[in-house]
Amino acid sequence: MIWEPERLDNPDHLSEGDPGGMLLAVAASAAQVRTGYRTAVEAGVERLREQGRPRAVVVVGMGGSAIAGDILAAVCGNGAPVPIVTVRSYQLPGWVGAADLVIAVSCSGRTEETLSAVTEAVRRGCSLLAVGAPGSPLESMARQASATYVPVPASGQPRANVWLLAVPLVVAGAALGLARADEELFENVARLLEDMAHRCRPTSESFVNPGKALAMDLAESIPMIWGSSPLAAVAGYRLACQLNENAKYPAVFGELPEADHNQVVAFDGPLARRDIFDETQAHTLRLVMLRDVEEHPQVTRRREASVRLAHDRDVPVTEVAAEGGHPLERLASLIGLGDYATTYLALGYGVDPTPVSAITELKARISH
C-alpha cells in the first residue's frame, strides 16, 4: 500500500474508497451527542441520584465501547470523590461488591467479556447501569436485574458510535454528583463537533482541512502519541486505537510525565534517525503531542522540554491543542480531529477504514 496524498482531495476516491461510510459516521458525532443525551434522560439515568453515591464506579466494556469509561473518568477528573475504573476483561476485580456501581457498555449488547463481567456484578449484588443495543442479551440481563438500561440506536462499528455510548455515562456521572454536566453542555459539545465536521469535510482541501493535515503528518511515520494530561491521554489512546482500526496502522501511546521516563529514549534509537539522501528510508518516528489547558506545571515544563529534545534530534513533531472550556468539550475537540485524521489516513493509503477483518477472524478462531 502506497501513501498518495492527492487522494485526499479527490472526491470520487473519498466516496468510492469508503463504502462503509466511516467519514459520514464521524460527521454524525454531533447528532450522536444529542441522541445519547435524550436517550439517557428517557431511560431514567438521572434516577441514579436516588440511590446515593456508590463507593466506586466500575465501567466494563471492550474496544470502542470501553473508551466511554475512560471519557467518564476524564470528565470527572482528579477531583472525583470516588474512583472511576474501566475494566477491559471477563472478570471484575476482587474488591468490587454491593457498594459499587457497575456500568456495562456494549455497542452490540453481545460482547462476551462484558456479559461475563455483568454476570459477576449481578451475583455480587452490585448496582447496575447498562448501555447498548435494544433487544440484546445485555438488555435482557439488565432487565432481569431490575437495572436501568439505555437502548442506544447504534449502527456500524462500535468505534463509530463513541458519543452515543459515552454521553449516557456522563449523564450518570452528573446525576451522582461526580461531574458538572447539563443539557446546555451537551448542546455546546454538539456544536463544537458540528464545527469540526465543517472544517474537516471531504470537500475542504488539505491545506485548510485540519483532519487531512494531521493525516499527512502521520503518514509514512511511526506515531508516538503523548497526552499532556489525563484527559489528553484518553484522547491519545483513542487516536492510537483509531489508527489501528481505521487505518490498520501501528502507533505507540504514552502519557506525560511517565513517557519521559521510558519512551523518550526512543528519540535516540534507529527509528528516529533520518537520512534525507536515502530514498528507501523506512518509516521514522514522529512525536504527536496532544496538549490540554489543564496541565500540571511540571508536566508543562516536561512537555516543552520533550518537544525541544525531539527537534534537536530531528524527530518531527506535531502538536494538537484541545479546544473548549469544559473537559467534555476539550475531549471532543481532540477525539473529533483524530477520528477524521485516521479515516483520511486510511483513504490516503487506499485502505477501507470500516472493516476489521483481523478481529472478525480472531473471533471465529476462538469460537470453536
FIBADREN-704760 format. One line per field, with one value per residue: z, y, x of N, C-alpha, C in turn. Coordinates in steps of 0.001 Angstrom, whole numbers, plus 500000, padded with zeros to 6 digits. Layout:
N
n.pz	[Z,...]
n.py	[Y,...]
n.px	[X,...]
ca.pz	[Z,...]
ca.py	[Y,...]
ca.px	[X,...]
c.pz	[Z,...]
c.py	[Y,...]
c.px	[X,...]
//
This chain:
368
n.pz	[500000,499125,500098,498959,498812,497197,496863,498901,498179,496191,495305,494223,494865,497689,498149,496850,498055,500603,501310,503513,504819,506813,507069,506974,509313,511261,510830,511886,514585,516225,516156,517449,520065,520891,520604,522319,524800,524991,524904,527218,529216,528769,529427,532109,533510,535215,537593,539139,541122,543261,544486,545904,546409,545043,546309,544462,540901,538335,535146,532634,529629,526171,523653,521317,522916,525542,525758,526517,529293,529971,529029,530758,533216,532643,532283,534819,536281,538370,540719,541369,543705,544124,543110,539602,537434,534575,533263,531232,530538,531237,533872,537013,539248,542423,544595,543977,544827,546548,547273,545144,541882,538834,535480,532482,529171,525880,522526,520705,522511,522949,523567,524633,526790,528289,528967,530588,532755,533671,534577,536823,538310,538909,540438,542634,543756,542973,542181,539031,535798,532381,528981,525620,522628,521649,522557,523024,524421,526606,527381,528249,530488,532109,532528,533894,536234,537294,536592,535302,531857,528942,525804,523034,519750,517930,515026,512608,513133,516519,517343,515855,517129,519385,520870,521248,523046,525144,526174,527756,530047,531060,531715,533767,535557,536222,537512,539801,541058,540368,538315,536491,534406,532053,530051,528449,528263,526739,524359,523645,523205,521044,519128,518882,517725,515363,514163,513851,511989,509818,509237,508627,506458,503531,501108,501702,501123,501483,502486,504110,505724,508807,509571,507329,507173,509539,509012,506905,508232,509874,508074,506665,508892,512208,514620,517805,520348,522689,525637,527438,529799,532029,530698,528032,527525,527342,524936,523379,523590,522363,519778,519025,518979,516966,514807,514582,513986,512003,510027,509950,511090,512813,516155,518929,522276,524926,528134,529639,532933,532645,530168,529761,531225,529945,527131,525832,525324,522923,521080,520601,519145,516459,514799,514922,513405,510513,507063,504696,502174,501509,499614,500108,502710,505731,507559,509945,513324,514748,516910,518433,520047,522248,523618,526619,528303,531011,532674,534817,536334,536277,534376,532125,531791,531257,528898,527111,527165,526169,523543,522527,522769,520943,518545,518504,517820,515319,515135,513855,514891,515875,517190,518924,520144,522698,522438,523881,527022,529121,530368,528766,526351,525583,525293,523200,521117,520629,520184,518057,515956,515697,514892,512323,511092,511150,509546,507095,506744,506284,503823,502217,501939,500453,501840,503075,505559,507294,507700,509982,509620,510744,513447,513219,512138,514229,516294,515163,515200,517926,518662,518255]
n.py	[498805,502153,505468,508086,511263,512945,511674,512501,514831,514109,513797,511619,509390,509520,508942,506428,504899,504543,502691,501785,504050,505559,508202,509594,508614,509698,512358,512438,512806,514975,514720,512286,512982,514556,512693,510665,511969,512552,509953,508832,510377,509771,507093,507176,507588,509608,509049,507722,509274,508969,506669,507290,508048,505803,503529,503132,503576,501332,500701,498461,497071,496714,497547,499906,500479,500481,502805,504710,504593,505587,508171,509111,509057,510944,513276,513608,513914,514543,515428,513889,512416,509693,506573,505939,503405,501638,498498,496130,493250,489755,489381,490873,493011,491713,493286,494550,495101,495001,497658,499141,500740,499266,499879,498777,498636,498048,498105,496371,494870,492288,491547,489265,489353,491494,490658,488517,489828,491328,489310,488479,490873,491077,488775,489468,491448,494107,497528,498326,499688,499787,500104,499862,497967,497835,495172,493218,490616,491850,493791,492109,490883,493124,493992,491781,492054,494217,496657,499904,500480,501715,502002,502358,503736,502516,502087,500337,500179,499721,501678,503837,504885,506335,508606,508218,506114,507104,509501,508885,507872,510100,511623,509994,510286,512986,512900,511540,513358,513547,514961,518043,518563,519385,519871,522072,521945,519573,520382,522399,520858,519349,521377,522131,519809,519848,522088,521090,519066,520620,521959,519801,518575,516481,517943,520067,521329,519956,521821,523529,521962,520585,517867,516398,517514,516610,513894,513807,514514,512255,510182,507758,507590,506505,506921,508353,508883,511254,512302,515302,515515,513719,513794,514505,512281,510252,510977,510571,507799,506936,507978,506381,503852,504296,504734,502135,500665,502092,502915,500681,500741,501093,502354,504135,504696,507084,508814,511909,512583,510091,509046,510371,508946,506668,506163,508375,507829,506556,508503,508505,506264,503734,504146,506802,508052,509844,509930,512168,511737,509199,507395,505126,505054,503738,503879,506502,507739,509832,512400,512966,515314,515745,518380,519912,522360,522272,521464,519953,522085,521168,519183,520703,521912,519617,518779,520877,520677,518099,518332,520105,518469,516450,517951,518704,516334,515888,514621,514621,516694,516940,519060,519218,521121,521114,522284,524501,524893,523278,519974,517893,519173,519744,517173,516274,517915,517000,514226,514243,515442,513543,511310,512044,512402,509835,508403,509722,509140,506389,506396,507776,505904,504084,502305,500662,502136,500997,498021,495406,493023,491327,491216,490021,487540,486557,486286,484279,482170,481608,480793,478178]
n.px	[500848,500584,501279,499383,498962,497431,495051,493398,492166,490520,487363,485900,487488,487416,484784,484337,486301,485463,483284,481852,481112,482562,483514,481089,479954,481659,481084,478575,478813,477959,475168,475015,475743,473558,471459,472347,472213,469439,468350,469426,468237,465534,465585,465818,468198,468990,467788,469559,470637,468995,469798,472001,475513,477862,480447,482458,482812,482568,483348,482560,483659,484651,487068,485824,483659,484556,486045,484269,484143,486661,486367,484368,485802,487794,486275,485191,487526,490505,489431,487266,485038,484935,486489,486884,486839,487907,487230,488558,487902,487087,486514,485609,487473,488568,487766,485385,482016,478821,478552,479237,478878,478312,478833,477843,478925,478194,478251,477002,475631,476289,478848,481217,483050,482062,479447,480106,481354,479175,477480,478939,478771,476044,475742,477282,475811,475997,475119,473661,474044,473320,474366,473579,472755,469293,467058,468950,471168,472439,470585,468513,469705,470090,467443,466394,467784,466593,467685,468673,468435,469948,468922,470665,470549,472578,474673,476630,480217,481423,483341,482599,480490,481016,480146,477416,477570,479123,478003,475626,476922,478226,476012,475062,477201,476914,474434,475127,476646,479315,480375,480077,477516,475123,472128,472738,475537,475894,474748,476534,478824,477937,477682,480361,481411,479994,481151,483723,483178,482491,484903,486517,485404,484949,485108,486680,489853,493188,495098,493709,492226,491985,491821,492712,495261,496490,496455,498276,500594,500886,501252,503434,505046,506014,503850,504312,502364,501586,499895,499310,497999,495748,493272,493972,495472,493563,492361,494614,495027,492674,493191,495371,494141,492237,493920,494886,492492,490969,492902,494469,497006,500115,500802,502236,501458,501444,501716,502381,503669,504953,505862,508215,509959,510625,509684,510774,513430,513511,513938,516601,517053,517161,514911,514479,516283,517015,517761,518204,519068,518525,516477,515049,514390,513119,509977,509870,510131,507564,506722,503692,502055,499522,497870,496652,494621,494628,497177,499585,501967,504666,504453,503917,506432,507916,506675,507337,510136,510463,509529,511453,513691,513068,513056,515751,516930,516079,513637,510475,507721,504357,501968,498929,496367,493914,490531,488094,486274,485031,485768,484594,484142,486769,487822,486184,487047,489664,489297,487472,488964,491016,489546,488703,491246,492429,490715,491031,493735,493663,492257,494034,495996,494670,493109,490264,488432,486525,486103,487165,488808,490735,490028,487524,488260,489829,487936,486386,488190,488493,486033,485457]
ca.pz	[500000,498942,500504,497860,499432,496277,497020,499913,497549,495067,495840,493780,495669,499068,498170,496459,498970,501934,501095,504784,505296,508061,507110,507339,510721,512061,510672,512673,516006,516931,516314,518475,521392,521204,520761,523542,525963,525036,525219,528621,530048,528606,530103,533559,534111,536277,538853,539912,542292,544384,545134,546652,545751,545267,546779,543249,539621,537547,533795,531950,528193,525343,522409,521158,523992,526793,525807,527215,530692,530054,528849,532022,534214,532273,532529,536275,536661,539613,541864,541585,545092,544169,541978,538365,536876,533402,533259,529912,530877,531550,535317,537828,540343,543611,545581,543548,545557,546607,547482,543923,540682,537615,534247,531371,527872,524736,521377,520179,523603,522870,523797,525587,528013,529054,529533,531691,533898,534197,535363,538125,539023,539437,541504,543808,544296,542603,541401,537620,534707,531148,527756,524472,521596,522119,522258,523078,525672,527698,527871,528999,531788,532908,532929,534913,537479,537628,536412,534243,530584,527934,524480,522086,518347,517264,513761,512158,514055,517847,517456,515162,517962,520688,521643,521676,524181,526246,526761,528892,531231,531617,532354,535040,536437,536721,538459,541039,541612,540087,537264,536152,533017,531867,528643,527746,527957,525631,523142,523294,522646,519712,518212,518638,516775,514069,513598,513412,510767,508733,508903,508136,505448,502400,500039,502156,500630,502515,503095,505100,506420,509880,509581,506266,507515,510537,508314,506124,509205,510391,507004,506499,510156,513322,515578,519240,520746,524117,526199,528472,530992,531946,529666,526722,527365,526856,523501,522744,523487,521314,518490,518714,518611,515675,513809,514418,513399,510762,509026,510062,511192,514179,516912,520308,523110,526223,528876,530481,532855,532566,528904,529881,531992,529138,525678,525299,524907,521515,520252,520302,518557,514998,514066,514985,512524,509147,506082,503634,500871,501335,499095,500572,504167,506345,508364,511107,514458,514833,518185,518328,521402,522483,524710,527335,529011,532428,532839,535995,535916,535940,533114,531071,531578,530605,527514,526327,527047,525301,522165,522134,522640,519662,517468,518498,517219,514007,515182,513562,515981,515628,518423,518769,521397,522952,522356,524740,528445,529902,529981,527678,525121,525210,524798,521902,520095,520312,519623,516750,514967,515486,514124,510908,510581,510929,508387,505911,506572,505622,502435,501504,501645,499689,502775,503502,507007,508126,508128,510923,509290,511671,514650,512840,512013,515561,516990,514587,515618,519349,518910,518058]
ca.py	[500000,503342,506723,509021,512365,513564,511001,513176,515905,513515,513440,510289,508394,509553,508278,505024,504200,504476,502148,501629,505351,505987,509668,510017,508276,510706,513612,512339,512851,515945,514104,511251,513620,514945,511477,509993,512679,512353,508555,508612,511012,508992,505804,507390,507528,510618,508496,507161,510117,508497,505556,507780,507891,504489,503536,503259,503339,500395,500590,497261,497150,496369,498282,501198,500699,500734,504177,505514,504659,506499,509523,509475,509346,512190,514382,513794,514478,514140,515834,513000,511937,508225,506043,505545,502423,500908,497108,495507,491858,488885,489326,492075,492920,491074,494219,495097,494455,495574,499104,499773,500807,498734,500367,497897,499293,497174,498638,495305,494198,490862,491357,488162,489763,492380,489848,487746,490730,491682,488154,488592,492037,490723,487793,490129,492418,495480,498332,498122,500505,499203,500878,499002,497817,497358,493785,492414,489869,492772,494376,491071,490727,494319,493993,490739,492554,495453,497757,500850,500149,502775,501361,503355,503339,502480,501369,500261,499741,500346,502876,504925,505289,506652,509597,507563,505247,507824,510565,508401,507720,511438,511956,509259,510927,514223,512535,511092,514462,513330,515884,519088,518364,519581,519870,523132,521439,518625,521156,523063,519830,519029,522476,522027,518717,520317,522952,520196,518405,521602,522225,518575,517952,515955,518925,521054,520858,519564,522908,524224,520940,520071,516407,515945,517960,515697,512629,513953,514443,510891,509258,507336,507727,505688,507950,508186,509833,511553,513243,516124,515465,512509,513977,514411,510898,509484,511271,509942,506368,506822,508200,505187,502786,504638,504436,500678,500114,502766,502910,499442,501406,500986,503589,503991,505642,507370,509960,512615,512549,508736,508807,510926,508013,505482,506297,509460,507285,506159,509600,508196,504937,503597,504640,508260,508571,510069,510276,512843,511298,507793,507349,503902,505148,503160,504811,507011,508174,511187,512706,513649,515807,516265,519330,520290,523639,521971,520631,520211,522971,520410,518485,521701,522020,518377,518782,521804,520120,516914,518809,520624,517311,515811,518816,518640,515058,515824,513849,515557,516862,517542,519426,519480,521697,520955,523496,524491,525093,522096,518783,517136,519925,519574,515805,516181,518569,516136,512962,514508,515648,512262,510411,512435,512192,508407,507981,510245,508394,505140,506651,508163,504668,503188,501310,500852,502345,500388,496615,494983,491605,490564,490982,489053,486220,486110,485822,482992,481134,481218,480389,476726]
ca.px	[500000,501407,500657,499184,498219,496467,493754,492577,491405,489801,486041,485491,488204,486930,483481,484460,487201,484849,481929,481167,480654,483177,483515,479730,479752,482362,480335,477337,479144,477115,473849,475146,475738,472175,470663,472798,471664,467987,468078,469766,467199,464299,465749,465772,469530,469113,467270,470665,470921,468181,470491,473147,476806,478483,481832,483267,482140,483362,482815,483036,483456,485809,487239,485181,482686,485276,486555,483256,484545,487800,485827,483719,486841,488459,485346,485094,488813,491160,488639,486121,485032,485021,487271,486194,487760,487435,487694,488501,488211,485952,486310,485709,488436,488011,487216,484089,480933,477476,478598,479746,478044,478917,478211,478224,478765,478459,477525,476147,474922,476614,480278,481286,483735,481176,478366,480692,481543,477845,477027,479597,478258,474719,475943,477858,474859,476352,474181,473992,473519,473845,474178,473855,471736,467994,466734,470172,471361,472770,469334,467797,470359,469824,466027,466223,468381,465864,468636,468375,469076,469872,468992,471158,470327,473875,474772,478012,481246,481345,484175,481923,479349,481613,479388,476179,477875,479768,477180,474825,477767,478445,474732,475061,478167,476326,473374,475767,477430,480728,480786,479113,477096,473686,471714,473462,476867,475844,474489,477795,479706,477410,478044,481810,481622,479484,482179,484796,482720,482548,486301,487158,484547,485725,485309,487661,491143,494156,495853,492877,491437,492851,491819,493613,496618,497029,496700,499507,501685,501020,501597,504827,505773,505531,503441,504407,501319,501635,498940,499939,497143,494928,492251,494619,495925,492413,492272,495760,494746,491658,493842,496153,493196,491647,494939,494886,491269,490584,493968,495253,498299,500640,501029,502679,500712,502032,501190,503338,505128,505507,506565,509563,510778,510904,509520,511608,514732,513399,514457,517999,517101,517295,513745,514462,517334,516567,518782,517449,519577,518154,515106,514381,514332,511920,509178,510583,509330,507008,506095,502398,501790,498174,498002,495445,494792,494834,498360,500405,503065,505871,504195,504111,507876,508345,506179,508148,511491,510390,509412,512773,514570,512740,513561,517217,517328,515418,512394,509379,506756,503046,501289,497498,495864,492482,489714,486922,486489,484643,486537,483968,484400,488176,487931,485514,487869,490798,488822,486873,490022,491683,488670,488817,492606,492700,489925,491715,494982,493287,491886,495246,496723,493811,492585,488877,488546,485483,486225,488217,488788,491579,489227,486499,488901,490252,486740,485992,489145,488332,484647,485318]
c.pz	[500000,499351,499312,498359,498514,496354,497955,499335,496276,495572,495450,494614,497093,499188,497904,497443,500361,501831,502384,505417,506603,508171,507501,508808,511622,511995,511493,514173,516788,517172,517376,519878,521800,521447,522036,524792,526086,525449,526686,529547,529979,529328,531625,534252,535294,537616,539711,541169,543508,545149,546019,545927,546061,545823,545605,542036,538769,536189,533135,530465,527475,524136,522405,522185,525287,526903,526489,528691,530903,529909,530133,533073,533916,532541,534024,536857,537988,540853,542146,542995,545230,543001,540800,537584,535646,533385,531871,530087,531082,533024,535967,538837,541600,544585,545216,544231,545599,546794,546213,542802,539501,536424,533104,530055,526771,523575,520827,521247,523676,523173,524926,526888,528912,529700,530697,532939,534514,535028,536761,538947,539659,540594,542789,544403,544003,542021,539945,536741,533439,529947,526583,523518,522187,521715,522323,524354,526858,528263,528701,530398,532688,533397,534028,536271,537962,537553,535294,532977,529603,526558,523415,520652,517546,515941,513336,513261,515417,517945,516789,515944,519331,521501,522074,522952,525387,526938,527898,530182,531884,532298,533718,536034,537027,537756,539815,541677,541376,539048,537059,534676,532935,530376,527843,527362,526748,524307,522694,522658,521231,518711,517893,517599,515394,513378,513091,512095,509574,508284,508256,507034,504234,501313,500437,501837,501751,503220,504091,505962,507524,509954,508531,506585,508537,509905,507537,507026,509627,509344,506938,507724,511115,514429,517021,519837,522251,524495,527350,529742,530928,530864,528269,526462,526893,525351,522749,522567,522399,519928,518072,518266,517255,514539,513521,513602,512077,509680,509008,510221,512616,514832,518313,521126,524448,526861,529680,531903,532615,531294,528923,530676,531207,527636,525067,524785,523447,520570,519848,519548,517040,514216,514101,514008,511089,508269,504874,502242,500554,500887,499561,502092,504700,507131,509604,512142,514238,516204,517933,519747,521473,523751,525307,528048,530499,532562,534182,535549,535533,534643,531943,530751,530859,529142,526641,526110,526109,523835,521677,521898,521300,518496,517356,517811,515856,513972,514907,514668,515445,516976,518121,520115,521505,522883,523297,526209,529272,529444,528812,526340,524650,524661,523398,520802,519677,519645,518225,515660,514654,514673,512632,510342,510268,509754,507098,505674,505848,504136,501601,501148,500770,500523,503118,505021,507866,508578,509133,510779,510245,512960,514368,512763,513366,516349,516476,515069,517051,519651,518808,519349]
c.py	[501243,504574,507672,510178,513015,512899,511773,514307,515433,513039,512038,509208,508351,508849,506783,504228,504008,503921,501952,502929,505809,507509,510205,509742,509284,512037,513628,512466,513809,515381,513016,511834,513954,513713,510740,510645,512412,510925,508257,509187,510197,507649,505941,507316,508490,510131,507861,507976,509663,507366,506021,507457,506531,504631,503733,503041,502489,500235,499353,497371,496799,497302,499642,501497,501081,502161,505104,505651,505597,507946,509989,509865,510671,513399,514663,514318,513984,514496,514949,512411,510420,507751,505693,504683,501776,499523,496525,494035,491079,488978,490698,491918,492368,492009,494751,494344,495290,497088,499871,499773,500267,499259,499513,498600,498305,497645,497601,494699,492718,490564,490356,488551,490591,491588,489002,488609,491131,490538,488177,489730,491744,489746,488436,491201,493860,496212,498258,499142,499938,500057,499972,498931,497349,495903,492832,491580,490769,493415,493350,490902,491913,494338,492958,491180,493829,496678,498686,500478,501299,502134,502376,502859,503357,501731,501367,499801,500437,501639,504081,505444,505793,507624,509060,506756,506018,508833,510059,508219,509068,511938,511260,509887,512215,513933,512132,512185,514320,514307,516918,518921,518517,519653,520919,522670,520516,519324,521882,522072,519467,520125,522456,520949,519058,521211,522125,519523,519354,521826,521013,517893,517528,516979,520032,520539,520735,520735,523729,523254,520325,518549,515842,516327,517031,514335,512687,513961,512997,509918,509003,507624,506651,506663,507500,509278,510017,512546,513998,516237,514147,512598,513836,512994,510000,509712,510630,508450,506109,506995,506978,504038,503047,504449,502935,500222,500775,502602,501617,499791,501316,502345,503228,505071,505850,508603,510593,512720,511167,508515,509358,510027,506741,505778,507352,508946,506824,507264,509353,506873,504927,504154,506159,508875,508686,510446,510866,512411,509855,507703,506117,503888,504572,504231,505225,507540,509583,511348,513485,514036,516392,517110,519687,521613,523423,520953,520957,521075,522227,519620,519449,521855,520779,518338,519667,521265,518911,517309,519342,519478,516606,516636,518740,517383,514825,514851,514819,515542,517479,517828,519777,519957,521499,522304,523367,524639,523856,520878,518004,517847,519701,518168,515687,516801,517677,514840,513174,514680,514330,511296,510746,512077,510723,507869,508471,509517,507073,505369,507076,506974,503716,502062,501647,500987,501546,498957,496401,493467,490772,490250,489913,487638,485676,485574,484465,481868,480682,480736,478882,475972]
c.px	[500882,500616,500603,498329,497195,495098,492823,491742,490699,488439,485595,486179,487674,485584,483610,485329,486652,483426,481150,480728,481268,483241,482136,479456,480436,481610,479053,477580,478247,475717,473889,475098,474303,471299,471039,472244,470168,467630,468360,468706,465906,464378,465758,467118,469654,468555,468367,470951,470124,468866,471641,474440,477416,479899,482792,482381,483066,482687,483415,482684,484744,485854,486582,484111,483394,485768,485556,483598,485709,487340,485157,484758,487525,487572,485226,486403,489351,490358,487442,486175,485085,485884,486374,487175,487127,488066,487472,488857,486925,485569,486393,486843,487775,487343,485834,482959,479668,477464,478967,478714,478846,478122,478732,477922,479134,477604,476541,475254,475239,478088,480504,481983,482820,480044,478871,480850,480204,477283,477641,479020,476898,474859,476478,476941,475184,475138,474625,473285,474122,473455,474511,472686,470412,467771,467907,470235,471700,471506,468560,468384,470066,468382,465777,466765,467696,466769,468171,469138,468861,470020,469412,470999,471623,473784,476234,478953,481115,482146,483544,480718,479799,480771,478030,476407,478396,478849,476272,475642,478041,477167,474643,476023,477634,475242,473947,476610,478919,481264,479694,478760,475584,473380,472468,474870,476823,475546,475755,478776,479251,477785,479536,482091,481056,480505,483360,484425,482785,483989,486973,486361,485374,486006,486277,489061,492170,494812,495028,492073,492296,492894,492765,495061,497257,497317,498008,500734,501959,501538,503095,505681,505286,505150,503651,503523,501362,500533,499579,499102,496379,493855,492853,495108,494787,492247,493427,495571,493699,492285,494652,495246,492560,492643,494973,493681,490881,491652,494774,496736,498813,500816,501479,501990,501418,501405,502319,502803,505743,506325,507985,510496,511093,510847,510436,512953,514693,513859,515914,518154,517140,516110,513641,515453,516812,517764,518070,517911,519183,516699,514350,514235,513018,511164,509954,509611,508782,506373,504807,501994,500384,498207,496653,495692,495031,495965,499016,501591,504337,505694,504344,505594,508405,507901,507055,509561,511512,510321,510758,513760,514342,513290,515082,517725,516679,514249,511251,508328,505471,502406,499836,496971,494360,491776,488526,487290,486210,485450,485922,484161,485831,488425,487344,486365,489028,490352,488246,487918,490727,490850,488709,490182,492875,491896,490573,493044,494710,493033,493082,496113,495903,493236,491139,488864,487574,485767,487361,488342,489641,490828,488169,487089,489305,489062,486292,486904,488935,486925,484458,485618]
//
